[in-house]
Amino acid sequence: MTTTQIDWTQLEAQLSEAAEVLREHVDAEMAEVDSALRALAEDITTQSRAALAAVEARGSGFIVAPRQPLEV
């Protein structure tokens, strides 16, 4: 191998190693984001269910007035 070929081979190996390190870092970050989003979704679901249960517990005592058109 010539010096240029050796340099390119070393450069390719270094780039491959750097890409693998970057891939591992991105995978770890994505796992962290995924975990945070799942926790947020669970919290939203819990709060929604609690709000729905509170509304249902009040029964049918709600009277919804029809919306009146705005006068311009």
PQR file of N, CA, C, O and H, with PARSE charges and radii, in Angstrom:
ATOM      1  N   MET A   1       0.844  -1.187   0.000 -0.4000 1.5000
ATOM      2  CA  MET A   1       0.000   0.000   0.000 -0.0000 2.0000
ATOM      3  C   MET A   1       0.881   1.240   0.000  0.5500 1.7000
ATOM      4  O   MET A   1       1.956   1.281   0.599 -0.5500 1.4000
ATOM      5  N   THR A   2       0.381   2.231  -0.690 -0.4000 1.5000
ATOM      6  CA  THR A   2       1.102   3.504  -0.691 -0.0000 2.0000
ATOM      7  C   THR A   2       0.709   4.290   0.557  0.5500 1.7000
ATOM      8  O   THR A   2      -0.242   3.943   1.258 -0.5500 1.4000
ATOM      9  H   THR A   2      -0.492   2.197  -1.176  0.4000 1.0000
ATOM     10  N   THR A   3       1.449   5.333   0.809 -0.4000 1.5000
ATOM     11  CA  THR A   3       1.166   6.183   1.966 -0.0000 2.0000
ATOM     12  C   THR A   3      -0.226   6.790   1.860  0.5500 1.7000
ATOM     13  O   THR A   3      -0.942   6.894   2.856 -0.5500 1.4000
ATOM     14  H   THR A   3       2.221   5.614   0.239  0.4000 1.0000
ATOM     15  N   THR A   4      -0.607   7.190   0.653 -0.4000 1.5000
ATOM     16  CA  THR A   4      -1.933   7.780   0.451 -0.0000 2.0000
ATOM     17  C   THR A   4      -3.027   6.761   0.748  0.5500 1.7000
ATOM     18  O   THR A   4      -4.035   7.087   1.374 -0.5500 1.4000
ATOM     19  H   THR A   4      -0.025   7.105  -0.156  0.4000 1.0000
ATOM     20  N   GLN A   5      -2.822   5.519   0.293 -0.4000 1.5000
ATOM     21  CA  GLN A   5      -3.813   4.474   0.554 -0.0000 2.0000
ATOM     22  C   GLN A   5      -3.922   4.184   2.047  0.5500 1.7000
ATOM     23  O   GLN A   5      -5.020   3.971   2.560 -0.5500 1.4000
ATOM     24  H   GLN A   5      -2.003   5.254  -0.216  0.4000 1.0000
ATOM     25  N   ILE A   6      -2.795   4.173   2.741 -0.4000 1.5000
ATOM     26  CA  ILE A   6      -2.800   3.937   4.186 -0.0000 2.0000
ATOM     27  C   ILE A   6      -3.529   5.080   4.882  0.5500 1.7000
ATOM     28  O   ILE A   6      -4.337   4.844   5.781 -0.5500 1.4000
ATOM     29  H   ILE A   6      -1.902   4.345   2.324  0.4000 1.0000
ATOM     30  N   ASP A   7      -3.248   6.323   4.471 -0.4000 1.5000
ATOM     31  CA  ASP A   7      -3.920   7.479   5.065 -0.0000 2.0000
ATOM     32  C   ASP A   7      -5.430   7.377   4.875  0.5500 1.7000
ATOM     33  O   ASP A   7      -6.189   7.635   5.809 -0.5500 1.4000
ATOM     34  H   ASP A   7      -2.592   6.514   3.741  0.4000 1.0000
ATOM     35  N   TRP A   8      -5.876   7.000   3.659 -0.4000 1.5000
ATOM     36  CA  TRP A   8      -7.306   6.879   3.403 -0.0000 2.0000
ATOM     37  C   TRP A   8      -7.917   5.757   4.235  0.5500 1.7000
ATOM     38  O   TRP A   8      -9.028   5.896   4.747 -0.5500 1.4000
ATOM     39  H   TRP A   8      -5.259   6.791   2.901  0.4000 1.0000
ATOM     40  N   THR A   9      -7.199   4.650   4.369 -0.4000 1.5000
ATOM     41  CA  THR A   9      -7.684   3.524   5.165 -0.0000 2.0000
ATOM     42  C   THR A   9      -7.839   3.935   6.625  0.5500 1.7000
ATOM     43  O   THR A   9      -8.836   3.605   7.268 -0.5500 1.4000
ATOM     44  H   THR A   9      -6.297   4.537   3.952  0.4000 1.0000
ATOM     45  N   GLN A  10      -6.850   4.655   7.140 -0.4000 1.5000
ATOM     46  CA  GLN A  10      -6.925   5.125   8.529 -0.0000 2.0000
ATOM     47  C   GLN A  10      -8.066   6.128   8.699  0.5500 1.7000
ATOM     48  O   GLN A  10      -8.794   6.096   9.691 -0.5500 1.4000
ATOM     49  H   GLN A  10      -6.040   4.922   6.618  0.4000 1.0000
ATOM     50  N   LEU A  11      -8.210   7.013   7.722 -0.4000 1.5000
ATOM     51  CA  LEU A  11      -9.277   8.008   7.784 -0.0000 2.0000
ATOM     52  C   LEU A  11     -10.646   7.326   7.764  0.5500 1.7000
ATOM     53  O   LEU A  11     -11.538   7.706   8.523 -0.5500 1.4000
ATOM     54  H   LEU A  11      -7.618   7.039   6.916  0.4000 1.0000
ATOM     55  N   GLU A  12     -10.814   6.329   6.907 -0.4000 1.5000
ATOM     56  CA  GLU A  12     -12.077   5.597   6.849 -0.0000 2.0000
ATOM     57  C   GLU A  12     -12.367   4.900   8.171  0.5500 1.7000
ATOM     58  O   GLU A  12     -13.511   4.891   8.626 -0.5500 1.4000
ATOM     59  H   GLU A  12     -10.089   6.021   6.291  0.4000 1.0000
ATOM     60  N   ALA A  13     -11.357   4.323   8.787 -0.4000 1.5000
ATOM     61  CA  ALA A  13     -11.533   3.644  10.076 -0.0000 2.0000
ATOM     62  C   ALA A  13     -11.916   4.650  11.156  0.5500 1.7000
ATOM     63  O   ALA A  13     -12.787   4.375  11.981 -0.5500 1.4000
ATOM     64  H   ALA A  13     -10.427   4.331   8.418  0.4000 1.0000
ATOM     65  N   GLN A  14     -11.278   5.798  11.153 -0.4000 1.5000
ATOM     66  CA  GLN A  14     -11.599   6.833  12.144 -0.0000 2.0000
ATOM     67  C   GLN A  14     -13.017   7.364  11.940  0.5500 1.7000
ATOM     68  O   GLN A  14     -13.746   7.582  12.908 -0.5500 1.4000
ATOM     69  H   GLN A  14     -10.571   6.022  10.483  0.4000 1.0000
ATOM     70  N   LEU A  15     -13.404   7.568  10.694 -0.4000 1.5000
ATOM     71  CA  LEU A  15     -14.758   8.039  10.407 -0.0000 2.0000
ATOM     72  C   LEU A  15     -15.796   6.999  10.816  0.5500 1.7000
ATOM     73  O   LEU A  15     -16.846   7.354  11.352 -0.5500 1.4000
ATOM     74  H   LEU A  15     -12.813   7.391   9.908  0.4000 1.0000
ATOM     75  N   SER A  16     -15.522   5.749  10.574 -0.4000 1.5000
ATOM     76  CA  SER A  16     -16.443   4.685  10.976 -0.0000 2.0000
ATOM     77  C   SER A  16     -16.588   4.650  12.492  0.5500 1.7000
ATOM     78  O   SER A  16     -17.692   4.497  13.014 -0.5500 1.4000
ATOM     79  H   SER A  16     -14.670   5.461  10.138  0.4000 1.0000
ATOM     80  N   GLU A  17     -15.474   4.793  13.190 -0.4000 1.5000
ATOM     81  CA  GLU A  17     -15.513   4.794  14.652 -0.0000 2.0000
ATOM     82  C   GLU A  17     -16.283   6.009  15.169  0.5500 1.7000
ATOM     83  O   GLU A  17     -17.089   5.887  16.091 -0.5500 1.4000
ATOM     84  H   GLU A  17     -14.577   4.918  12.765  0.4000 1.0000
ATOM     85  N   ALA A  18     -16.040   7.167  14.584 -0.4000 1.5000
ATOM     86  CA  ALA A  18     -16.749   8.386  14.986 -0.0000 2.0000
ATOM     87  C   ALA A  18     -18.244   8.253  14.712  0.5500 1.7000
ATOM     88  O   ALA A  18     -19.067   8.681  15.521 -0.5500 1.4000
ATOM     89  H   ALA A  18     -15.385   7.266  13.835  0.4000 1.0000
ATOM     90  N   ALA A  19     -18.589   7.668  13.588 -0.4000 1.5000
ATOM     91  CA  ALA A  19     -20.004   7.477  13.255 -0.0000 2.0000
ATOM     92  C   ALA A  19     -20.668   6.546  14.261  0.5500 1.7000
ATOM     93  O   ALA A  19     -21.808   6.785  14.661 -0.5500 1.4000
ATOM     94  H   ALA A  19     -17.920   7.320  12.931  0.4000 1.0000
ATOM     95  N   GLU A  20     -19.982   5.499  14.672 -0.4000 1.5000
ATOM     96  CA  GLU A  20     -20.539   4.567  15.653 -0.0000 2.0000
ATOM     97  C   GLU A  20     -20.741   5.253  17.001  0.5500 1.7000
ATOM     98  O   GLU A  20     -21.771   5.054  17.646 -0.5500 1.4000
ATOM     99  H   GLU A  20     -19.057   5.305  14.347  0.4000 1.0000
ATOM    100  N   VAL A  21     -19.782   6.049  17.428 -0.4000 1.5000
ATOM    101  CA  VAL A  21     -19.912   6.786  18.689 -0.0000 2.0000
ATOM    102  C   VAL A  21     -21.092   7.746  18.611  0.5500 1.7000
ATOM    103  O   VAL A  21     -21.885   7.840  19.547 -0.5500 1.4000
ATOM    104  H   VAL A  21     -18.946   6.211  16.905  0.4000 1.0000
ATOM    105  N   LEU A  22     -21.205   8.455  17.497 -0.4000 1.5000
ATOM    106  CA  LEU A  22     -22.311   9.392  17.308 -0.0000 2.0000
ATOM    107  C   LEU A  22     -23.648   8.654  17.311  0.5500 1.7000
ATOM    108  O   LEU A  22     -24.608   9.120  17.925 -0.5500 1.4000
ATOM    109  H   LEU A  22     -20.561   8.379  16.736  0.4000 1.0000
ATOM    110  N   ARG A  23     -23.719   7.520  16.640 -0.4000 1.5000
ATOM    111  CA  ARG A  23     -24.935   6.714  16.593 -0.0000 2.0000
ATOM    112  C   ARG A  23     -25.359   6.279  18.001  0.5500 1.7000
ATOM    113  O   ARG A  23     -26.537   6.343  18.352 -0.5500 1.4000
ATOM    114  H   ARG A  23     -22.939   7.142  16.142  0.4000 1.0000
ATOM    115  N   GLU A  24     -24.380   5.835  18.803 -0.4000 1.5000
ATOM    116  CA  GLU A  24     -24.675   5.424  20.177 -0.0000 2.0000
ATOM    117  C   GLU A  24     -25.194   6.602  20.997  0.5500 1.7000
ATOM    118  O   GLU A  24     -26.125   6.454  21.789 -0.5500 1.4000
ATOM    119  H   GLU A  24     -23.423   5.782  18.518  0.4000 1.0000
ATOM    120  N   HIS A  25     -24.588   7.771  20.801 -0.4000 1.5000
ATOM    121  CA  HIS A  25     -25.015   8.965  21.535 -0.0000 2.0000
ATOM    122  C   HIS A  25     -26.444   9.354  21.142  0.5500 1.7000
ATOM    123  O   HIS A  25     -27.269   9.657  22.004 -0.5500 1.4000
ATOM    124  H   HIS A  25     -23.832   7.892  20.157  0.4000 1.0000
ATOM    125  N   VAL A  26     -26.725   9.342  19.852 -0.4000 1.5000
ATOM    126  CA  VAL A  26     -28.061   9.687  19.364 -0.0000 2.0000
ATOM    127  C   VAL A  26     -29.086   8.676  19.872  0.5500 1.7000
ATOM    128  O   VAL A  26     -30.185   9.057  20.275 -0.5500 1.4000
ATOM    129  H   VAL A  26     -26.055   9.096  19.152  0.4000 1.0000
ATOM    130  N   ASP A  27     -28.734   7.399  19.856 -0.4000 1.5000
ATOM    131  CA  ASP A  27     -29.647   6.366  20.361 -0.0000 2.0000
ATOM    132  C   ASP A  27     -29.959   6.596  21.838  0.5500 1.7000
ATOM    133  O   ASP A  27     -31.105   6.446  22.262 -0.5500 1.4000
ATOM    134  H   ASP A  27     -27.841   7.090  19.529  0.4000 1.0000
ATOM    135  N   ALA A  28     -28.952   6.956  22.613 -0.4000 1.5000
ATOM    136  CA  ALA A  28     -29.158   7.203  24.043 -0.0000 2.0000
ATOM    137  C   ALA A  28     -30.051   8.425  24.250  0.5500 1.7000
ATOM    138  O   ALA A  28     -30.936   8.412  25.106 -0.5500 1.4000
ATOM    139  H   ALA A  28     -28.021   7.077  22.269  0.4000 1.0000
ATOM    140  N   GLU A  29     -29.822   9.467  23.477 -0.4000 1.5000
ATOM    141  CA  GLU A  29     -30.644  10.678  23.588 -0.0000 2.0000
ATOM    142  C   GLU A  29     -32.086  10.386  23.187  0.5500 1.7000
ATOM    143  O   GLU A  29     -33.021  10.848  23.840 -0.5500 1.4000
ATOM    144  H   GLU A  29     -29.103   9.477  22.781  0.4000 1.0000
ATOM    145  N   MET A  30     -32.265   9.620  22.115 -0.4000 1.5000
ATOM    146  CA  MET A  30     -33.617   9.286  21.665 -0.0000 2.0000
ATOM    147  C   MET A  30     -34.346   8.432  22.704  0.5500 1.7000
ATOM    148  O   MET A  30     -35.548   8.598  22.908 -0.5500 1.4000
ATOM    149  H   MET A  30     -31.505   9.245  21.584  0.4000 1.0000
ATOM    150  N   ALA A  31     -33.634   7.535  23.349 -0.4000 1.5000
ATOM    151  CA  ALA A  31     -34.252   6.716  24.393 -0.0000 2.0000
ATOM    152  C   ALA A  31     -34.704   7.599  25.553  0.5500 1.7000
ATOM    153  O   ALA A  31     -35.770   7.382  26.129 -0.5500 1.4000
ATOM    154  H   ALA A  31     -32.657   7.400  23.183  0.4000 1.0000
ATOM    155  N   GLU A  32     -33.889   8.593  25.892 -0.4000 1.5000
ATOM    156  CA  GLU A  32     -34.243   9.511  26.973 -0.0000 2.0000
ATOM    157  C   GLU A  32     -35.473  10.346  26.607  0.5500 1.7000
ATOM    158  O   GLU A  32     -36.371  10.534  27.428 -0.5500 1.4000
ATOM    159  H   GLU A  32     -33.023   8.769  25.424  0.4000 1.0000
ATOM    160  N   VAL A  33     -35.504  10.837  25.384 -0.4000 1.5000
ATOM    161  CA  VAL A  33     -36.655  11.616  24.917 -0.0000 2.0000
ATOM    162  C   VAL A  33     -37.902  10.741  24.874  0.5500 1.7000
ATOM    163  O   VAL A  33     -38.982  11.173  25.277 -0.5500 1.4000
ATOM    164  H   VAL A  33     -34.774  10.684  24.717  0.4000 1.0000
ATOM    165  N   ASP A  34     -37.757   9.530  24.395 -0.4000 1.5000
ATOM    166  CA  ASP A  34     -38.884   8.592  24.332 -0.0000 2.0000
ATOM    167  C   ASP A  34     -39.451   8.343  25.726  0.5500 1.7000
ATOM    168  O   ASP A  34     -40.667   8.338  25.920 -0.5500 1.4000
ATOM    169  H   ASP A  34     -36.879   9.179  24.068  0.4000 1.0000
ATOM    170  N   SER A  35     -38.579   8.140  26.675 -0.4000 1.5000
ATOM    171  CA  SER A  35     -39.014   7.905  28.052 -0.0000 2.0000
ATOM    172  C   SER A  35     -39.760   9.116  28.605  0.5500 1.7000
ATOM    173  O   SER A  35     -40.797   8.964  29.252 -0.5500 1.4000
ATOM    174  H   SER A  35     -37.591   8.144  26.518  0.4000 1.0000
ATOM    175  N   ALA A  36     -39.244  10.306  28.357 -0.4000 1.5000
ATOM    176  CA  ALA A  36     -39.896  11.529  28.844 -0.0000 2.0000
ATOM    177  C   ALA A  36     -41.261  11.719  28.190  0.5500 1.7000
ATOM    178  O   ALA A  36     -42.219  12.109  28.858 -0.5500 1.4000
ATOM    179  H   ALA A  36     -38.402  10.430  27.832  0.4000 1.0000
ATOM    180  N   LEU A  37     -41.356  11.448  26.899 -0.4000 1.5000
ATOM    181  CA  LEU A  37     -42.638  11.591  26.198 -0.0000 2.0000
ATOM    182  C   LEU A  37     -43.660  10.572  26.690  0.5500 1.7000
ATOM    183  O   LEU A  37     -44.841  10.889  26.829 -0.5500 1.4000
ATOM    184  H   LEU A  37     -40.578  11.131  26.356  0.4000 1.0000
ATOM    185  N   ARG A  38     -43.209   9.360  26.950 -0.4000 1.5000
ATOM    186  CA  ARG A  38     -44.129   8.346  27.472 -0.0000 2.0000
ATOM    187  C   ARG A  38     -44.653   8.747  28.849  0.5500 1.7000
ATOM    188  O   ARG A  38     -45.837   8.576  29.141 -0.5500 1.4000
ATOM    189  H   ARG A  38     -42.250   9.103  26.837  0.4000 1.0000
ATOM    190  N   ALA A  39     -43.770   9.281  29.693 -0.4000 1.5000
ATOM    191  CA  ALA A  39     -44.191   9.727  31.028 -0.0000 2.0000
ATOM    192  C   ALA A  39     -45.188  10.874  30.914  0.5500 1.7000
ATOM    193  O   ALA A  39     -46.173  10.917  31.651 -0.5500 1.4000
ATOM    194  H   ALA A  39     -42.808   9.420  29.456  0.4000 1.0000
ATOM    195  N   LEU A  40     -44.940  11.796  30.000 -0.4000 1.5000
ATOM    196  CA  LEU A  40     -45.860  12.913  29.784 -0.0000 2.0000
ATOM    197  C   LEU A  40     -47.209  12.413  29.286  0.5500 1.7000
ATOM    198  O   LEU A  40     -48.253  12.873  29.750 -0.5500 1.4000
ATOM    199  H   LEU A  40     -44.140  11.761  29.401  0.4000 1.0000
ATOM    200  N   ALA A  41     -47.194  11.481  28.352 -0.4000 1.5000
ATOM    201  CA  ALA A  41     -48.446  10.923  27.828 -0.0000 2.0000
ATOM    202  C   ALA A  41     -49.230  10.211  28.930  0.5500 1.7000
ATOM    203  O   ALA A  41     -50.453  10.329  29.002 -0.5500 1.4000
ATOM    204  H   ALA A  41     -46.346  11.107  27.975  0.4000 1.0000
ATOM    205  N   GLU A  42     -48.529   9.477  29.780 -0.4000 1.5000
ATOM    206  CA  GLU A  42     -49.204   8.802  30.888 -0.0000 2.0000
ATOM    207  C   GLU A  42     -49.816   9.817  31.843  0.5500 1.7000
ATOM    208  O   GLU A  42     -50.928   9.622  32.334 -0.5500 1.4000
ATOM    209  H   GLU A  42     -47.535   9.381  29.722  0.4000 1.0000
ATOM    210  N   ASP A  43     -49.090  10.902  32.108 -0.4000 1.5000
ATOM    211  CA  ASP A  43     -49.597  11.945  33.002 -0.0000 2.0000
ATOM    212  C   ASP A  43     -50.837  12.609  32.408  0.5500 1.7000
ATOM    213  O   ASP A  43     -51.814  12.852  33.116 -0.5500 1.4000
ATOM    214  H   ASP A  43     -48.187  11.061  31.710  0.4000 1.0000
ATOM    215  N   ILE A  44     -50.798  12.900  31.118 -0.4000 1.5000
ATOM    216  CA  ILE A  44     -51.946  13.521  30.447 -0.0000 2.0000
ATOM    217  C   ILE A  44     -53.140  12.576  30.489  0.5500 1.7000
ATOM    218  O   ILE A  44     -54.266  13.004  30.746 -0.5500 1.4000
ATOM    219  H   ILE A  44     -50.005  12.703  30.542  0.4000 1.0000
ATOM    220  N   THR A  45     -52.901  11.304  30.239 -0.4000 1.5000
ATOM    221  CA  THR A  45     -53.977  10.313  30.273 -0.0000 2.0000
ATOM    222  C   THR A  45     -54.588  10.233  31.670  0.5500 1.7000
ATOM    223  O   THR A  45     -55.809  10.198  31.822 -0.5500 1.4000
ATOM    224  H   THR A  45     -51.987  10.956  30.030  0.4000 1.0000
ATOM    225  N   THR A  46     -53.736  10.204  32.674 -0.4000 1.5000
ATOM    226  CA  THR A  46     -54.220  10.138  34.058 -0.0000 2.0000
ATOM    227  C   THR A  46     -55.063  11.360  34.401  0.5500 1.7000
ATOM    228  O   THR A  46     -56.136  11.237  34.993 -0.5500 1.4000
ATOM    229  H   THR A  46     -52.744  10.233  32.550  0.4000 1.0000
ATOM    230  N   GLN A  47     -54.570  12.543  34.025 -0.4000 1.5000
ATOM    231  CA  GLN A  47     -55.314  13.770  34.311 -0.0000 2.0000
ATOM    232  C   GLN A  47     -56.631  13.812  33.539  0.5500 1.7000
ATOM    233  O   GLN A  47     -57.646  14.257  34.075 -0.5500 1.4000
ATOM    234  H   GLN A  47     -53.699  12.643  33.545  0.4000 1.0000
ATOM    235  N   SER A  48     -56.624  13.359  32.300 -0.4000 1.5000
ATOM    236  CA  SER A  48     -57.853  13.341  31.497 -0.0000 2.0000
ATOM    237  C   SER A  48     -58.885  12.401  32.110  0.5500 1.7000
ATOM    238  O   SER A  48     -60.069  12.729  32.190 -0.5500 1.4000
ATOM    239  H   SER A  48     -55.800  12.998  31.864  0.4000 1.0000
ATOM    240  N   ARG A  49     -58.426  11.238  32.539 -0.4000 1.5000
ATOM    241  CA  ARG A  49     -59.354  10.273  33.153 -0.0000 2.0000
ATOM    242  C   ARG A  49     -59.916  10.826  34.449  0.5500 1.7000
ATOM    243  O   ARG A  49     -61.098  10.647  34.743 -0.5500 1.4000
ATOM    244  H   ARG A  49     -57.464  10.972  32.475  0.4000 1.0000
ATOM    245  N   ALA A  50     -59.068  11.503  35.232 -0.4000 1.5000
ATOM    246  CA  ALA A  50     -59.538  12.086  36.488 -0.0000 2.0000
ATOM    247  C   ALA A  50     -60.572  13.177  36.221  0.5500 1.7000
ATOM    248  O   ALA A  50     -61.580  13.263  36.922 -0.5500 1.4000
ATOM    249  H   ALA A  50     -58.108  11.648  34.993  0.4000 1.0000
ATOM    250  N   ALA A  51     -60.327  14.005  35.216 -0.4000 1.5000
ATOM    251  CA  ALA A  51     -61.278  15.066  34.870 -0.0000 2.0000
ATOM    252  C   ALA A  51     -62.585  14.479  34.373  0.5500 1.7000
ATOM    253  O   ALA A  51     -63.657  14.960  34.740 -0.5500 1.4000
ATOM    254  H   ALA A  51     -59.508  13.936  34.647  0.4000 1.0000
ATOM    255  N   LEU A  52     -62.514  13.459  33.554 -0.4000 1.5000
ATOM    256  CA  LEU A  52     -63.726  12.803  33.053 -0.0000 2.0000
ATOM    257  C   LEU A  52     -64.506  12.160  34.196  0.5500 1.7000
ATOM    258  O   LEU A  52     -65.733  12.249  34.240 -0.5500 1.4000
ATOM    259  H   LEU A  52     -61.643  13.068  33.257  0.4000 1.0000
ATOM    260  N   ALA A  53     -63.802  11.516  35.115 -0.4000 1.5000
ATOM    261  CA  ALA A  53     -64.463  10.896  36.267 -0.0000 2.0000
ATOM    262  C   ALA A  53     -65.145  11.954  37.124  0.5500 1.7000
ATOM    263  O   ALA A  53     -66.237  11.726  37.644 -0.5500 1.4000
ATOM    264  H   ALA A  53     -62.805  11.443  35.079  0.4000 1.0000
ATOM    265  N   ALA A  54     -64.503  13.115  37.273 -0.4000 1.5000
ATOM    266  CA  ALA A  54     -65.102  14.193  38.065 -0.0000 2.0000
ATOM    267  C   ALA A  54     -66.378  14.702  37.402  0.5500 1.7000
ATOM    268  O   ALA A  54     -67.372  14.963  38.081 -0.5500 1.4000
ATOM    269  H   ALA A  54     -63.615  13.301  36.850  0.4000 1.0000
ATOM    270  N   VAL A  55     -66.351  14.841  36.088 -0.4000 1.5000
ATOM    271  CA  VAL A  55     -67.537  15.300  35.361 -0.0000 2.0000
ATOM    272  C   VAL A  55     -68.650  14.258  35.467  0.5500 1.7000
ATOM    273  O   VAL A  55     -69.809  14.603  35.697 -0.5500 1.4000
ATOM    274  H   VAL A  55     -65.544  14.629  35.537  0.4000 1.0000
ATOM    275  N   GLU A  56     -68.299  12.999  35.300 -0.4000 1.5000
ATOM    276  CA  GLU A  56     -69.298  11.939  35.384 -0.0000 2.0000
ATOM    277  C   GLU A  56     -69.871  11.836  36.800  0.5500 1.7000
ATOM    278  O   GLU A  56     -71.048  11.517  36.971 -0.5500 1.4000
ATOM    279  H   GLU A  56     -67.358  12.719  35.114  0.4000 1.0000
ATOM    280  N   ALA A  57     -69.046  12.104  37.809 -0.4000 1.5000
ATOM    281  CA  ALA A  57     -69.508  12.027  39.194 -0.0000 2.0000
ATOM    282  C   ALA A  57     -70.538  13.106  39.501  0.5500 1.7000
ATOM    283  O   ALA A  57     -71.392  12.929  40.370 -0.5500 1.4000
ATOM    284  H   ALA A  57     -68.090  12.363  37.670  0.4000 1.0000
ATOM    285  N   ARG A  58     -70.457  14.203  38.799 -0.4000 1.5000
ATOM    286  CA  ARG A  58     -71.420  15.287  39.013 -0.0000 2.0000
ATOM    287  C   ARG A  58     -72.786  14.952  38.431  0.5500 1.7000
ATOM    288  O   ARG A  58     -73.787  15.582  38.773 -0.5500 1.4000
ATOM    289  H   ARG A  58     -69.764  14.347  38.093  0.4000 1.0000
ATOM    290  N   GLY A  59     -72.822  13.979  37.569 -0.4000 1.5000
ATOM    291  CA  GLY A  59     -74.093  13.554  36.990 -0.0000 2.0000
ATOM    292  C   GLY A  59     -74.513  14.429  35.832  0.5500 1.7000
ATOM    293  O   GLY A  59     -73.701  15.122  35.219 -0.5500 1.4000
ATOM    294  H   GLY A  59     -72.010  13.467  37.291  0.4000 1.0000
ATOM    295  N   SER A  60     -75.785  14.382  35.551 -0.4000 1.5000
ATOM    296  CA  SER A  60     -76.312  15.109  34.397 -0.0000 2.0000
ATOM    297  C   SER A  60     -76.861  16.466  34.812  0.5500 1.7000
ATOM    298  O   SER A  60     -77.793  16.962  34.179 -0.5500 1.4000
ATOM    299  H   SER A  60     -76.445  13.819  36.049  0.4000 1.0000
ATOM    300  N   GLY A  61     -76.328  17.065  35.829 -0.4000 1.5000
ATOM    301  CA  GLY A  61     -76.807  18.350  36.304 -0.0000 2.0000
ATOM    302  C   GLY A  61     -76.327  19.523  35.478  0.5500 1.7000
ATOM    303  O   GLY A  61     -76.624  20.672  35.805 -0.5500 1.4000
ATOM    304  H   GLY A  61     -75.571  16.662  36.344  0.4000 1.0000
ATOM    305  N   PHE A  62     -75.596  19.255  34.422 -0.4000 1.5000
ATOM    306  CA  PHE A  62     -75.091  20.338  33.590 -0.0000 2.0000
ATOM    307  C   PHE A  62     -76.135  20.740  32.562  0.5500 1.7000
ATOM    308  O   PHE A  62     -76.747  19.896  31.907 -0.5500 1.4000
ATOM    309  H   PHE A  62     -75.356  18.321  34.156  0.4000 1.0000
ATOM    310  N   ILE A  63     -76.322  22.024  32.438 -0.4000 1.5000
ATOM    311  CA  ILE A  63     -77.199  22.546  31.402 -0.0000 2.0000
ATOM    312  C   ILE A  63     -76.323  23.359  30.473  0.5500 1.7000
ATOM    313  O   ILE A  63     -75.668  24.316  30.886 -0.5500 1.4000
ATOM    314  H   ILE A  63     -75.826  22.710  32.970  0.4000 1.0000
ATOM    315  N   VAL A  64     -76.323  22.973  29.247 -0.4000 1.5000
ATOM    316  CA  VAL A  64     -75.493  23.676  28.270 -0.0000 2.0000
ATOM    317  C   VAL A  64     -76.388  24.607  27.481  0.5500 1.7000
ATOM    318  O   VAL A  64     -77.306  24.175  26.785 -0.5500 1.4000
ATOM    319  H   VAL A  64     -76.855  22.195  28.912  0.4000 1.0000
ATOM    320  N   ALA A  65     -76.103  25.894  27.601 -0.4000 1.5000
ATOM    321  CA  ALA A  65     -76.887  26.885  26.877 -0.0000 2.0000
ATOM    322  C   ALA A  65     -76.398  26.943  25.432  0.5500 1.7000
ATOM    323  O   ALA A  65     -75.198  26.838  25.178 -0.5500 1.4000
ATOM    324  H   ALA A  65     -75.357  26.246  28.166  0.4000 1.0000
ATOM    325  N   PRO A  66     -77.309  27.106  24.497 -0.5600 1.5000
ATOM    326  CA  PRO A  66     -76.879  27.217  23.104  0.2800 2.0000
ATOM    327  C   PRO A  66     -76.085  28.498  22.913  0.5500 1.7000
ATOM    328  O   PRO A  66     -76.342  29.507  23.570 -0.5500 1.4000
ATOM    329  N   ARG A  67     -75.146  28.449  22.032 -0.4000 1.5000
ATOM    330  CA  ARG A  67     -74.340  29.629  21.758 -0.0000 2.0000
ATOM    331  C   ARG A  67     -75.154  30.643  20.961  0.5500 1.7000
ATOM    332  O   ARG A  67     -75.860  30.300  20.012 -0.5500 1.4000
ATOM    333  H   ARG A  67     -74.937  27.629  21.498  0.4000 1.0000
ATOM    334  N   GLN A  68     -75.037  31.853  21.359 -0.4000 1.5000
ATOM    335  CA  GLN A  68     -75.721  32.930  20.650 -0.0000 2.0000
ATOM    336  C   GLN A  68     -74.755  33.532  19.632  0.5500 1.7000
ATOM    337  O   GLN A  68     -73.576  33.715  19.935 -0.5500 1.4000
ATOM    338  H   GLN A  68     -74.464  32.132  22.129  0.4000 1.0000
ATOM    339  N   PRO A  69     -75.234  33.837  18.444 -0.5600 1.5000
ATOM    340  CA  PRO A  69     -74.341  34.467  17.470  0.2800 2.0000
ATOM    341  C   PRO A  69     -73.939  35.868  17.961  0.5500 1.7000
ATOM    342  O   PRO A  69     -74.725  36.575  18.591 -0.5500 1.4000
ATOM    343  N   LEU A  70     -72.733  36.229  17.661 -0.4000 1.5000
ATOM    344  CA  LEU A  70     -72.255  37.574  18.044 -0.0000 2.0000
ATOM    345  C   LEU A  70     -72.872  38.611  17.125  0.5500 1.7000
ATOM    346  O   LEU A  70     -72.971  38.418  15.914 -0.5500 1.4000
ATOM    347  H   LEU A  70     -72.095  35.655  17.149  0.4000 1.0000
ATOM    348  N   GLU A  71     -73.281  39.708  17.727 -0.4000 1.5000
ATOM    349  CA  GLU A  71     -73.798  40.807  16.918 -0.0000 2.0000
ATOM    350  C   GLU A  71     -72.656  41.717  16.552  0.5500 1.7000
ATOM    351  O   GLU A  71     -71.833  42.078  17.393 -0.5500 1.4000
ATOM    352  H   GLU A  71     -73.201  39.865  18.712  0.4000 1.0000
ATOM    353  N   VAL A  72     -72.613  42.084  15.289 -0.4000 1.5000
ATOM    354  CA  VAL A  72     -71.524  42.940  14.818 -0.0000 2.0000
ATOM    355  C   VAL A  72     -72.040  44.327  14.550  0.5500 1.7000
ATOM    356  O   VAL A  72     -71.276  45.203  14.144 -0.5500 1.4000
ATOM    357  H   VAL A  72     -73.281  41.790  14.605  0.4000 1.0000
TER
END
